[in-house]
């Protein structure tokens, strides 16, 4: 069995390839297949968008597929400034990693330099029979306005997420085999394992 990781986001590819390698499942990416798809994310929740994307990739390839989508809620921001499902978009424009860090750093600074928030991640997996399975996990985080120097390409907010217990930013620890360790990533691992391997 070969699984398509339905994204061109390098951080997501690193995350899910690590999990699939651990499960000894072969994988590929849209780039490997020379697949260039512009999928309209018309959902209002991460769950809706992840299902839209995973269905589109499956219909194009008929391969078991993994896709995730996210929303971000930053505590203290007014409703009209909440990123929601538009984490990487601002004023109708898709932001680069550095633009995202600059924007959210400024907004967190206006909240006093530190705040809490939640990443809502919806992970959808199409199994070998074409059935869609979706799991939604809330990742509670602490955000600070001063970014660290480390970067995880594709996950800009990792440079603003701070672990008060370890004294480190997520971008400083999100590497290698560690990227699926910890309660939230282990849940992703177990979910993917249950869908793809039964």
Secondary structure, 3 states (H helix, E strand, C coil): CEEEECCCCHHHHHHHHHHHHHCCCEEEECCCCCCCCCCCCCCCCHHHHHHHHHHHHHHHHCCEEEEEEEEEEECCCCHHHCCECCCCEECCEECCHHHHHHHHHHHHHHCCCEEEEEEEEEEEEECCCCCEEEEEEEEEEEEECCCCCCCCCCCHHHHCEEECCCCEEHHHHCCHHHHHCCHHHHHHHHHHHHHHHC
